[in-house]
């Protein structure tokens, strides 16, 4: 169930990144542009966890847990929305 949630949240955020800037009709600010890198890394982590990949390195295994990925995706997505 957690993998499905990770995949759905990653899909929703990636679709939002593709569609919302054009719908809002605004240019991307410097603050919004600076948040894109960590947001895209969190979305990639959501896809990795959602598709079921389990890395061999212990540090990556700890980073790709839902307890870290979901708040990171939600917080960075909200921050990008408000600051861009």
PDB file of N, CA, C and O in Angstrom:
ATOM      1  N   UNK A   1       0.813  -1.191   0.000  1.00  0.00           N
ATOM      2  CA  UNK A   1       0.000   0.000   0.000  1.00  0.00           C
ATOM      3  C   UNK A   1       0.864   1.266   0.000  1.00  0.00           C
ATOM      4  O   UNK A   1       0.541   2.242  -0.677  1.00  0.00           O
ATOM      5  N   UNK A   2       1.959   1.244   0.758  1.00  0.00           N
ATOM      6  CA  UNK A   2       2.837   2.412   0.813  1.00  0.00           C
ATOM      7  C   UNK A   2       3.485   2.673  -0.540  1.00  0.00           C
ATOM      8  O   UNK A   2       3.693   3.825  -0.921  1.00  0.00           O
ATOM      9  N   UNK A   3       3.800   1.613  -1.259  1.00  0.00           N
ATOM     10  CA  UNK A   3       4.407   1.796  -2.579  1.00  0.00           C
ATOM     11  C   UNK A   3       3.424   2.448  -3.545  1.00  0.00           C
ATOM     12  O   UNK A   3       3.818   3.284  -4.358  1.00  0.00           O
ATOM     13  N   UNK A   4       2.157   2.076  -3.465  1.00  0.00           N
ATOM     14  CA  UNK A   4       1.150   2.672  -4.334  1.00  0.00           C
ATOM     15  C   UNK A   4       0.966   4.154  -4.014  1.00  0.00           C
ATOM     16  O   UNK A   4       0.817   4.975  -4.919  1.00  0.00           O
ATOM     17  N   UNK A   5       0.978   4.490  -2.736  1.00  0.00           N
ATOM     18  CA  UNK A   5       0.853   5.898  -2.343  1.00  0.00           C
ATOM     19  C   UNK A   5       2.053   6.694  -2.840  1.00  0.00           C
ATOM     20  O   UNK A   5       1.885   7.798  -3.359  1.00  0.00           O
ATOM     21  N   UNK A   6       3.252   6.156  -2.692  1.00  0.00           N
ATOM     22  CA  UNK A   6       4.448   6.842  -3.176  1.00  0.00           C
ATOM     23  C   UNK A   6       4.375   7.077  -4.679  1.00  0.00           C
ATOM     24  O   UNK A   6       4.707   8.160  -5.160  1.00  0.00           O
ATOM     25  N   UNK A   7       3.946   6.075  -5.407  1.00  0.00           N
ATOM     26  CA  UNK A   7       3.853   6.197  -6.857  1.00  0.00           C
ATOM     27  C   UNK A   7       2.797   7.216  -7.257  1.00  0.00           C
ATOM     28  O   UNK A   7       3.026   8.020  -8.161  1.00  0.00           O
ATOM     29  N   UNK A   8       1.648   7.193  -6.599  1.00  0.00           N
ATOM     30  CA  UNK A   8       0.584   8.147  -6.934  1.00  0.00           C
ATOM     31  C   UNK A   8       0.969   9.587  -6.595  1.00  0.00           C
ATOM     32  O   UNK A   8       0.677  10.504  -7.362  1.00  0.00           O
ATOM     33  N   UNK A   9       1.617   9.786  -5.459  1.00  0.00           N
ATOM     34  CA  UNK A   9       2.044  11.141  -5.090  1.00  0.00           C
ATOM     35  C   UNK A   9       3.113  11.636  -6.058  1.00  0.00           C
ATOM     36  O   UNK A   9       3.090  12.799  -6.461  1.00  0.00           O
ATOM     37  N   UNK A  10       4.043  10.773  -6.434  1.00  0.00           N
ATOM     38  CA  UNK A  10       5.079  11.166  -7.394  1.00  0.00           C
ATOM     39  C   UNK A  10       4.465  11.487  -8.757  1.00  0.00           C
ATOM     40  O   UNK A  10       4.880  12.445  -9.408  1.00  0.00           O
ATOM     41  N   UNK A  11       3.496  10.706  -9.188  1.00  0.00           N
ATOM     42  CA  UNK A  11       2.822  10.981 -10.451  1.00  0.00           C
ATOM     43  C   UNK A  11       2.066  12.301 -10.399  1.00  0.00           C
ATOM     44  O   UNK A  11       2.116  13.083 -11.349  1.00  0.00           O
ATOM     45  N   UNK A  12       1.368  12.552  -9.300  1.00  0.00           N
ATOM     46  CA  UNK A  12       0.607  13.796  -9.169  1.00  0.00           C
ATOM     47  C   UNK A  12       1.531  15.013  -9.156  1.00  0.00           C
ATOM     48  O   UNK A  12       1.247  16.018  -9.807  1.00  0.00           O
ATOM     49  N   UNK A  13       2.631  14.923  -8.419  1.00  0.00           N
ATOM     50  CA  UNK A  13       3.550  16.052  -8.370  1.00  0.00           C
ATOM     51  C   UNK A  13       4.246  16.287  -9.704  1.00  0.00           C
ATOM     52  O   UNK A  13       4.454  17.435 -10.097  1.00  0.00           O
ATOM     53  N   UNK A  14       4.608  15.219 -10.402  1.00  0.00           N
ATOM     54  CA  UNK A  14       5.258  15.408 -11.697  1.00  0.00           C
ATOM     55  C   UNK A  14       4.272  15.986 -12.710  1.00  0.00           C
ATOM     56  O   UNK A  14       4.658  16.812 -13.536  1.00  0.00           O
ATOM     57  N   UNK A  15       3.015  15.569 -12.662  1.00  0.00           N
ATOM     58  CA  UNK A  15       2.010  16.165 -13.545  1.00  0.00           C
ATOM     59  C   UNK A  15       1.779  17.629 -13.178  1.00  0.00           C
ATOM     60  O   UNK A  15       1.599  18.472 -14.057  1.00  0.00           O
ATOM     61  N   UNK A  16       1.785  17.929 -11.887  1.00  0.00           N
ATOM     62  CA  UNK A  16       1.627  19.314 -11.457  1.00  0.00           C
ATOM     63  C   UNK A  16       2.773  20.190 -11.910  1.00  0.00           C
ATOM     64  O   UNK A  16       2.558  21.338 -12.300  1.00  0.00           O
ATOM     65  N   UNK A  17       3.977  19.673 -11.866  1.00  0.00           N
ATOM     66  CA  UNK A  17       5.132  20.447 -12.339  1.00  0.00           C
ATOM     67  C   UNK A  17       5.063  20.712 -13.841  1.00  0.00           C
ATOM     68  O   UNK A  17       5.534  21.743 -14.322  1.00  0.00           O
ATOM     69  N   UNK A  18       4.474  19.777 -14.570  1.00  0.00           N
ATOM     70  CA  UNK A  18       4.363  19.968 -16.010  1.00  0.00           C
ATOM     71  C   UNK A  18       3.238  20.928 -16.387  1.00  0.00           C
ATOM     72  O   UNK A  18       3.393  21.731 -17.307  1.00  0.00           O
ATOM     73  N   UNK A  19       2.116  20.855 -15.689  1.00  0.00           N
ATOM     74  CA  UNK A  19       0.926  21.593 -16.105  1.00  0.00           C
ATOM     75  C   UNK A  19       0.701  22.908 -15.377  1.00  0.00           C
ATOM     76  O   UNK A  19       0.255  23.873 -15.997  1.00  0.00           O
ATOM     77  N   UNK A  20       0.990  22.980 -14.100  1.00  0.00           N
ATOM     78  CA  UNK A  20       0.612  24.153 -13.327  1.00  0.00           C
ATOM     79  C   UNK A  20       1.340  25.440 -13.687  1.00  0.00           C
ATOM     80  O   UNK A  20       0.695  26.488 -13.697  1.00  0.00           O
ATOM     81  N   UNK A  21       2.630  25.437 -13.982  1.00  0.00           N
ATOM     82  CA  UNK A  21       3.245  26.725 -14.339  1.00  0.00           C
ATOM     83  C   UNK A  21       2.591  27.360 -15.563  1.00  0.00           C
ATOM     84  O   UNK A  21       2.412  28.577 -15.603  1.00  0.00           O
ATOM     85  N   UNK A  22       2.236  26.562 -16.549  1.00  0.00           N
ATOM     86  CA  UNK A  22       1.579  27.105 -17.738  1.00  0.00           C
ATOM     87  C   UNK A  22       0.164  27.562 -17.407  1.00  0.00           C
ATOM     88  O   UNK A  22      -0.298  28.569 -17.944  1.00  0.00           O
ATOM     89  N   UNK A  23      -0.524  26.849 -16.541  1.00  0.00           N
ATOM     90  CA  UNK A  23      -1.882  27.232 -16.169  1.00  0.00           C
ATOM     91  C   UNK A  23      -1.888  28.511 -15.344  1.00  0.00           C
ATOM     92  O   UNK A  23      -2.805  29.324 -15.463  1.00  0.00           O
ATOM     93  N   UNK A  24      -0.878  28.691 -14.514  1.00  0.00           N
ATOM     94  CA  UNK A  24      -0.819  29.879 -13.677  1.00  0.00           C
ATOM     95  C   UNK A  24      -0.399  31.096 -14.475  1.00  0.00           C
ATOM     96  O   UNK A  24      -0.718  32.222 -14.092  1.00  0.00           O
ATOM     97  N   UNK A  25       0.304  30.899 -15.568  1.00  0.00           N
ATOM     98  CA  UNK A  25       0.687  31.991 -16.440  1.00  0.00           C
ATOM     99  C   UNK A  25       1.740  32.920 -15.859  1.00  0.00           C
ATOM    100  O   UNK A  25       1.823  34.084 -16.253  1.00  0.00           O
ATOM    101  N   UNK A  26       2.521  32.439 -14.956  1.00  0.00           N
ATOM    102  CA  UNK A  26       3.553  33.271 -14.332  1.00  0.00           C
ATOM    103  C   UNK A  26       4.918  32.690 -14.634  1.00  0.00           C
ATOM    104  O   UNK A  26       5.081  31.494 -14.876  1.00  0.00           O
ATOM    105  N   UNK A  27       5.897  33.589 -14.610  1.00  0.00           N
ATOM    106  CA  UNK A  27       7.279  33.130 -14.755  1.00  0.00           C
ATOM    107  C   UNK A  27       7.758  32.514 -13.451  1.00  0.00           C
ATOM    108  O   UNK A  27       7.251  32.833 -12.376  1.00  0.00           O
ATOM    109  N   UNK A  28       8.720  31.647 -13.558  1.00  0.00           N
ATOM    110  CA  UNK A  28       9.286  30.996 -12.382  1.00  0.00           C
ATOM    111  C   UNK A  28      10.271  31.948 -11.708  1.00  0.00           C
ATOM    112  O   UNK A  28      11.202  32.444 -12.344  1.00  0.00           O
ATOM    113  N   UNK A  29      10.061  32.195 -10.431  1.00  0.00           N
ATOM    114  CA  UNK A  29      10.941  33.091  -9.688  1.00  0.00           C
ATOM    115  C   UNK A  29      12.231  32.369  -9.311  1.00  0.00           C
ATOM    116  O   UNK A  29      12.353  31.157  -9.486  1.00  0.00           O
ATOM    117  N   UNK A  30      13.186  33.128  -8.793  1.00  0.00           N
ATOM    118  CA  UNK A  30      14.459  32.525  -8.378  1.00  0.00           C
ATOM    119  C   UNK A  30      14.255  31.557  -7.228  1.00  0.00           C
ATOM    120  O   UNK A  30      14.896  30.507  -7.181  1.00  0.00           O
ATOM    121  N   UNK A  31      13.367  31.895  -6.296  1.00  0.00           N
ATOM    122  CA  UNK A  31      13.105  30.995  -5.168  1.00  0.00           C
ATOM    123  C   UNK A  31      12.435  29.709  -5.640  1.00  0.00           C
ATOM    124  O   UNK A  31      12.776  28.621  -5.176  1.00  0.00           O
ATOM    125  N   UNK A  32      11.499  29.832  -6.548  1.00  0.00           N
ATOM    126  CA  UNK A  32      10.830  28.643  -7.084  1.00  0.00           C
ATOM    127  C   UNK A  32      11.779  27.779  -7.885  1.00  0.00           C
ATOM    128  O   UNK A  32      11.706  26.552  -7.830  1.00  0.00           O
ATOM    129  N   UNK A  33      12.666  28.410  -8.623  1.00  0.00           N
ATOM    130  CA  UNK A  33      13.647  27.656  -9.407  1.00  0.00           C
ATOM    131  C   UNK A  33      14.631  26.929  -8.500  1.00  0.00           C
ATOM    132  O   UNK A  33      15.045  25.812  -8.811  1.00  0.00           O
ATOM    133  N   UNK A  34      15.010  27.545  -7.384  1.00  0.00           N
ATOM    134  CA  UNK A  34      15.926  26.896  -6.443  1.00  0.00           C
ATOM    135  C   UNK A  34      15.317  25.690  -5.755  1.00  0.00           C
ATOM    136  O   UNK A  34      16.038  24.785  -5.337  1.00  0.00           O
ATOM    137  N   UNK A  35      13.992  25.666  -5.632  1.00  0.00           N
ATOM    138  CA  UNK A  35      13.325  24.529  -5.002  1.00  0.00           C
ATOM    139  C   UNK A  35      13.114  23.353  -5.953  1.00  0.00           C
ATOM    140  O   UNK A  35      12.788  22.250  -5.515  1.00  0.00           O
ATOM    141  N   UNK A  36      13.297  23.583  -7.240  1.00  0.00           N
ATOM    142  CA  UNK A  36      13.039  22.503  -8.192  1.00  0.00           C
ATOM    143  C   UNK A  36      13.986  21.321  -8.026  1.00  0.00           C
ATOM    144  O   UNK A  36      13.554  20.175  -8.150  1.00  0.00           O
ATOM    145  N   UNK A  37      15.248  21.561  -7.754  1.00  0.00           N
ATOM    146  CA  UNK A  37      16.197  20.452  -7.633  1.00  0.00           C
ATOM    147  C   UNK A  37      15.841  19.512  -6.493  1.00  0.00           C
ATOM    148  O   UNK A  37      15.727  18.309  -6.731  1.00  0.00           O
ATOM    149  N   UNK A  38      15.657  20.001  -5.249  1.00  0.00           N
ATOM    150  CA  UNK A  38      15.276  19.054  -4.197  1.00  0.00           C
ATOM    151  C   UNK A  38      13.889  18.447  -4.416  1.00  0.00           C
ATOM    152  O   UNK A  38      13.651  17.299  -4.042  1.00  0.00           O
ATOM    153  N   UNK A  39      12.974  19.212  -5.019  1.00  0.00           N
ATOM    154  CA  UNK A  39      11.645  18.663  -5.295  1.00  0.00           C
ATOM    155  C   UNK A  39      11.727  17.536  -6.312  1.00  0.00           C
ATOM    156  O   UNK A  39      11.089  16.498  -6.140  1.00  0.00           O
ATOM    157  N   UNK A  40      12.507  17.731  -7.368  1.00  0.00           N
ATOM    158  CA  UNK A  40      12.646  16.672  -8.370  1.00  0.00           C
ATOM    159  C   UNK A  40      13.362  15.444  -7.809  1.00  0.00           C
ATOM    160  O   UNK A  40      13.039  14.317  -8.182  1.00  0.00           O
ATOM    161  N   UNK A  41      14.329  15.654  -6.919  1.00  0.00           N
ATOM    162  CA  UNK A  41      14.974  14.504  -6.263  1.00  0.00           C
ATOM    163  C   UNK A  41      13.983  13.738  -5.392  1.00  0.00           C
ATOM    164  O   UNK A  41      14.005  12.508  -5.363  1.00  0.00           O
ATOM    165  N   UNK A  42      13.115  14.458  -4.684  1.00  0.00           N
ATOM    166  CA  UNK A  42      12.104  13.794  -3.857  1.00  0.00           C
ATOM    167  C   UNK A  42      11.100  13.050  -4.729  1.00  0.00           C
ATOM    168  O   UNK A  42      10.682  11.945  -4.383  1.00  0.00           O
ATOM    169  N   UNK A  43      10.710  13.640  -5.850  1.00  0.00           N
ATOM    170  CA  UNK A  43       9.788  12.964  -6.769  1.00  0.00           C
ATOM    171  C   UNK A  43      10.441  11.710  -7.345  1.00  0.00           C
ATOM    172  O   UNK A  43       9.793  10.669  -7.452  1.00  0.00           O
ATOM    173  N   UNK A  44      11.711  11.802  -7.714  1.00  0.00           N
ATOM    174  CA  UNK A  44      12.431  10.614  -8.208  1.00  0.00           C
ATOM    175  C   UNK A  44      12.482   9.530  -7.143  1.00  0.00           C
ATOM    176  O   UNK A  44      12.320   8.348  -7.445  1.00  0.00           O
ATOM    177  N   UNK A  45      12.706   9.934  -5.892  1.00  0.00           N
ATOM    178  CA  UNK A  45      12.682   8.964  -4.802  1.00  0.00           C
ATOM    179  C   UNK A  45      11.315   8.321  -4.649  1.00  0.00           C
ATOM    180  O   UNK A  45      11.219   7.129  -4.355  1.00  0.00           O
ATOM    181  N   UNK A  46      10.252   9.100  -4.847  1.00  0.00           N
ATOM    182  CA  UNK A  46       8.897   8.533  -4.808  1.00  0.00           C
ATOM    183  C   UNK A  46       8.676   7.513  -5.905  1.00  0.00           C
ATOM    184  O   UNK A  46       8.066   6.469  -5.675  1.00  0.00           O
ATOM    185  N   UNK A  47       9.170   7.811  -7.102  1.00  0.00           N
ATOM    186  CA  UNK A  47       9.065   6.835  -8.192  1.00  0.00           C
ATOM    187  C   UNK A  47       9.873   5.577  -7.890  1.00  0.00           C
ATOM    188  O   UNK A  47       9.408   4.464  -8.134  1.00  0.00           O
ATOM    189  N   UNK A  48      11.073   5.751  -7.362  1.00  0.00           N
ATOM    190  CA  UNK A  48      11.925   4.599  -7.053  1.00  0.00           C
ATOM    191  C   UNK A  48      11.253   3.711  -6.012  1.00  0.00           C
ATOM    192  O   UNK A  48      11.196   2.491  -6.169  1.00  0.00           O
ATOM    193  N   UNK A  49      10.743   4.331  -4.946  1.00  0.00           N
ATOM    194  CA  UNK A  49      10.069   3.539  -3.913  1.00  0.00           C
ATOM    195  C   UNK A  49       8.773   2.940  -4.446  1.00  0.00           C
ATOM    196  O   UNK A  49       8.457   1.785  -4.159  1.00  0.00           O
ATOM    197  N   UNK A  50       8.024   3.719  -5.218  1.00  0.00           N
ATOM    198  CA  UNK A  50       6.739   3.246  -5.727  1.00  0.00           C
ATOM    199  C   UNK A  50       6.865   2.083  -6.689  1.00  0.00           C
ATOM    200  O   UNK A  50       5.977   1.232  -6.747  1.00  0.00           O
ATOM    201  N   UNK A  51       7.946   2.032  -7.442  1.00  0.00           N
ATOM    202  CA  UNK A  51       8.135   0.929  -8.388  1.00  0.00           C
ATOM    203  C   UNK A  51       8.772  -0.296  -7.753  1.00  0.00           C
ATOM    204  O   UNK A  51       8.889  -1.337  -8.401  1.00  0.00           O
ATOM    205  N   UNK A  52       9.187  -0.188  -6.494  1.00  0.00           N
ATOM    206  CA  UNK A  52       9.638  -1.361  -5.768  1.00  0.00           C
ATOM    207  C   UNK A  52      11.127  -1.605  -5.746  1.00  0.00           C
ATOM    208  O   UNK A  52      11.564  -2.673  -5.316  1.00  0.00           O
ATOM    209  N   UNK A  53      11.920  -0.654  -6.196  1.00  0.00           N
ATOM    210  CA  UNK A  53      13.365  -0.840  -6.178  1.00  0.00           C
ATOM    211  C   UNK A  53      13.876  -0.689  -4.754  1.00  0.00           C
ATOM    212  O   UNK A  53      13.500   0.244  -4.045  1.00  0.00           O
ATOM    213  N   UNK A  54      14.735  -1.615  -4.342  1.00  0.00           N
ATOM    214  CA  UNK A  54      15.358  -1.547  -3.024  1.00  0.00           C
ATOM    215  C   UNK A  54      16.870  -1.495  -3.204  1.00  0.00           C
ATOM    216  O   UNK A  54      17.478  -2.486  -3.607  1.00  0.00           O
ATOM    217  N   UNK A  55      17.489  -0.337  -2.907  1.00  0.00           N
ATOM    218  CA  UNK A  55      18.928  -0.213  -3.116  1.00  0.00           C
ATOM    219  C   UNK A  55      19.734  -1.063  -2.139  1.00  0.00           C
ATOM    220  O   UNK A  55      19.258  -1.405  -1.056  1.00  0.00           O
ATOM    221  N   UNK A  56      20.951  -1.398  -2.534  1.00  0.00           N
ATOM    222  CA  UNK A  56      21.820  -2.208  -1.694  1.00  0.00           C
ATOM    223  C   UNK A  56      22.548  -1.374  -0.642  1.00  0.00           C
ATOM    224  O   UNK A  56      22.828  -1.870   0.449  1.00  0.00           O
ATOM    225  N   UNK A  57      22.860  -0.105  -0.958  1.00  0.00           N
ATOM    226  CA  UNK A  57      23.560   0.744   0.000  1.00  0.00           C
ATOM    227  C   UNK A  57      22.633   1.115   1.155  1.00  0.00           C
ATOM    228  O   UNK A  57      21.487   1.509   0.937  1.00  0.00           O
ATOM    229  N   UNK A  58      23.133   0.987   2.383  1.00  0.00           N
ATOM    230  CA  UNK A  58      22.276   1.265   3.540  1.00  0.00           C
ATOM    231  C   UNK A  58      21.784   2.707   3.615  1.00  0.00           C
ATOM    232  O   UNK A  58      20.657   2.950   4.046  1.00  0.00           O
ATOM    233  N   UNK A  59      22.613   3.666   3.202  1.00  0.00           N
ATOM    234  CA  UNK A  59      22.177   5.058   3.299  1.00  0.00           C
ATOM    235  C   UNK A  59      21.042   5.352   2.321  1.00  0.00           C
ATOM    236  O   UNK A  59      20.108   6.080   2.658  1.00  0.00           O
ATOM    237  N   UNK A  60      21.116   4.796   1.125  1.00  0.00           N
ATOM    238  CA  UNK A  60      20.025   4.980   0.169  1.00  0.00           C
ATOM    239  C   UNK A  60      18.767   4.252   0.612  1.00  0.00           C
ATOM    240  O   UNK A  60      17.655   4.731   0.390  1.00  0.00           O
ATOM    241  N   UNK A  61      18.940   3.107   1.233  1.00  0.00           N
ATOM    242  CA  UNK A  61      17.786   2.375   1.739  1.00  0.00           C
ATOM    243  C   UNK A  61      17.072   3.175   2.817  1.00  0.00           C
ATOM    244  O   UNK A  61      15.844   3.148   2.906  1.00  0.00           O
ATOM    245  N   UNK A  62      17.839   3.886   3.637  1.00  0.00           N
ATOM    246  CA  UNK A  62      17.238   4.717   4.692  1.00  0.00           C
ATOM    247  C   UNK A  62      16.566   5.951   4.105  1.00  0.00           C
ATOM    248  O   UNK A  62      15.535   6.392   4.613  1.00  0.00           O
ATOM    249  N   UNK A  63      17.132   6.509   3.049  1.00  0.00           N
ATOM    250  CA  UNK A  63      16.571   7.719   2.449  1.00  0.00           C
ATOM    251  C   UNK A  63      15.297   7.450   1.655  1.00  0.00           C
ATOM    252  O   UNK A  63      14.446   8.332   1.535  1.00  0.00           O
ATOM    253  N   UNK A  64      15.160   6.261   1.121  1.00  0.00           N
ATOM    254  CA  UNK A  64      14.013   5.932   0.279  1.00  0.00           C
ATOM    255  C   UNK A  64      12.906   5.239   1.066  1.00  0.00           C
ATOM    256  O   UNK A  64      12.331   4.246   0.620  1.00  0.00           O
ATOM    257  N   UNK A  65      12.625   5.778   2.230  1.00  0.00           N
ATOM    258  CA  UNK A  65      11.525   5.261   3.050  1.00  0.00           C
ATOM    259  C   UNK A  65      10.367   6.254   2.989  1.00  0.00           C
ATOM    260  O   UNK A  65      10.597   7.457   2.864  1.00  0.00           O
ATOM    261  N   UNK A  66       9.133   5.772   3.075  1.00  0.00           N
ATOM    262  CA  UNK A  66       7.984   6.682   3.020  1.00  0.00           C
ATOM    263  C   UNK A  66       7.974   7.710   4.144  1.00  0.00           C
ATOM    264  O   UNK A  66       7.474   8.819   3.958  1.00  0.00           O
ATOM    265  N   UNK A  67       8.511   7.364   5.294  1.00  0.00           N
ATOM    266  CA  UNK A  67       8.501   8.306   6.410  1.00  0.00           C
ATOM    267  C   UNK A  67       9.337   9.549   6.093  1.00  0.00           C
ATOM    268  O   UNK A  67       9.094  10.607   6.672  1.00  0.00           O
ATOM    269  N   UNK A  68      10.299   9.447   5.202  1.00  0.00           N
ATOM    270  CA  UNK A  68      11.089  10.601   4.767  1.00  0.00           C
ATOM    271  C   UNK A  68      10.604  11.164   3.435  1.00  0.00           C
ATOM    272  O   UNK A  68      10.603  12.380   3.243  1.00  0.00           O
ATOM    273  N   UNK A  69      10.196  10.301   2.522  1.00  0.00           N
ATOM    274  CA  UNK A  69       9.813  10.746   1.186  1.00  0.00           C
ATOM    275  C   UNK A  69       8.513  11.547   1.175  1.00  0.00           C
ATOM    276  O   UNK A  69       8.438  12.597   0.536  1.00  0.00           O
ATOM    277  N   UNK A  70       7.500  11.066   1.868  1.00  0.00           N
ATOM    278  CA  UNK A  70       6.200  11.731   1.801  1.00  0.00           C
ATOM    279  C   UNK A  70       6.227  13.146   2.368  1.00  0.00           C
ATOM    280  O   UNK A  70       5.712  14.056   1.718  1.00  0.00           O
ATOM    281  N   UNK A  71       6.805  13.377   3.555  1.00  0.00           N
ATOM    282  CA  UNK A  71       6.869  14.776   4.019  1.00  0.00           C
ATOM    283  C   UNK A  71       7.756  15.648   3.129  1.00  0.00           C
ATOM    284  O   UNK A  71       7.474  16.832   2.945  1.00  0.00           O
ATOM    285  N   UNK A  72       8.827  15.069   2.576  1.00  0.00           N
ATOM    286  CA  UNK A  72       9.695  15.844   1.691  1.00  0.00           C
ATOM    287  C   UNK A  72       8.946  16.250   0.432  1.00  0.00           C
ATOM    288  O   UNK A  72       9.027  17.403   0.006  1.00  0.00           O
ATOM    289  N   UNK A  73       8.217  15.315  -0.168  1.00  0.00           N
ATOM    290  CA  UNK A  73       7.463  15.646  -1.370  1.00  0.00           C
ATOM    291  C   UNK A  73       6.370  16.658  -1.072  1.00  0.00           C
ATOM    292  O   UNK A  73       6.179  17.605  -1.834  1.00  0.00           O
ATOM    293  N   UNK A  74       5.661  16.473   0.013  1.00  0.00           N
ATOM    294  CA  UNK A  74       4.571  17.395   0.354  1.00  0.00           C
ATOM    295  C   UNK A  74       5.105  18.783   0.716  1.00  0.00           C
ATOM    296  O   UNK A  74       4.584  19.794   0.244  1.00  0.00           O
ATOM    297  N   UNK A  75       6.126  18.829   1.538  1.00  0.00           N
ATOM    298  CA  UNK A  75       6.669  20.118   1.966  1.00  0.00           C
ATOM    299  C   UNK A  75       7.314  20.885   0.830  1.00  0.00           C
ATOM    300  O   UNK A  75       7.092  22.087   0.685  1.00  0.00           O
ATOM    301  N   UNK A  76       8.109  20.204   0.025  1.00  0.00           N
ATOM    302  CA  UNK A  76       8.769  20.879  -1.091  1.00  0.00           C
ATOM    303  C   UNK A  76       7.771  21.275  -2.174  1.00  0.00           C
ATOM    304  O   UNK A  76       7.918  22.321  -2.805  1.00  0.00           O
ATOM    305  N   UNK A  77       6.763  20.446  -2.387  1.00  0.00           N
ATOM    306  CA  UNK A  77       5.724  20.801  -3.359  1.00  0.00           C
ATOM    307  C   UNK A  77       4.945  22.023  -2.921  1.00  0.00           C
ATOM    308  O   UNK A  77       4.666  22.905  -3.733  1.00  0.00           O
ATOM    309  N   UNK A  78       4.589  22.089  -1.641  1.00  0.00           N
ATOM    310  CA  UNK A  78       3.870  23.261  -1.119  1.00  0.00           C
ATOM    311  C   UNK A  78       4.753  24.501  -1.149  1.00  0.00           C
ATOM    312  O   UNK A  78       4.286  25.585  -1.502  1.00  0.00           O
ATOM    313  N   UNK A  79       6.009  24.354  -0.787  1.00  0.00           N
ATOM    314  CA  UNK A  79       6.919  25.496  -0.812  1.00  0.00           C
ATOM    315  C   UNK A  79       7.119  25.995  -2.237  1.00  0.00           C
ATOM    316  O   UNK A  79       7.173  27.202  -2.472  1.00  0.00           O
ATOM    317  N   UNK A  80       7.230  25.073  -3.188  1.00  0.00           N
ATOM    318  CA  UNK A  80       7.377  25.480  -4.580  1.00  0.00           C
ATOM    319  C   UNK A  80       6.134  26.225  -5.049  1.00  0.00           C
ATOM    320  O   UNK A  80       6.238  27.221  -5.765  1.00  0.00           O
ATOM    321  N   UNK A  81       4.973  25.751  -4.654  1.00  0.00           N
ATOM    322  CA  UNK A  81       3.716  26.387  -5.069  1.00  0.00           C
ATOM    323  C   UNK A  81       3.645  27.816  -4.533  1.00  0.00           C
ATOM    324  O   UNK A  81       3.265  28.732  -5.262  1.00  0.00           O
ATOM    325  N   UNK A  82       4.004  28.010  -3.274  1.00  0.00           N
ATOM    326  CA  UNK A  82       3.856  29.330  -2.671  1.00  0.00           C
ATOM    327  C   UNK A  82       4.978  30.292  -3.046  1.00  0.00           C
ATOM    328  O   UNK A  82       4.751  31.501  -3.087  1.00  0.00           O
ATOM    329  N   UNK A  83       6.171  29.796  -3.317  1.00  0.00           N
ATOM    330  CA  UNK A  83       7.296  30.688  -3.588  1.00  0.00           C
ATOM    331  C   UNK A  83       7.542  30.946  -5.070  1.00  0.00           C
ATOM    332  O   UNK A  83       8.275  31.870  -5.423  1.00  0.00           O
ATOM    333  N   UNK A  84       6.947  30.151  -5.927  1.00  0.00           N
ATOM    334  CA  UNK A  84       7.229  30.354  -7.352  1.00  0.00           C
ATOM    335  C   UNK A  84       6.278  31.370  -7.954  1.00  0.00           C
ATOM    336  O   UNK A  84       6.366  31.668  -9.145  1.00  0.00           O
TER     337      UNK A  84
END
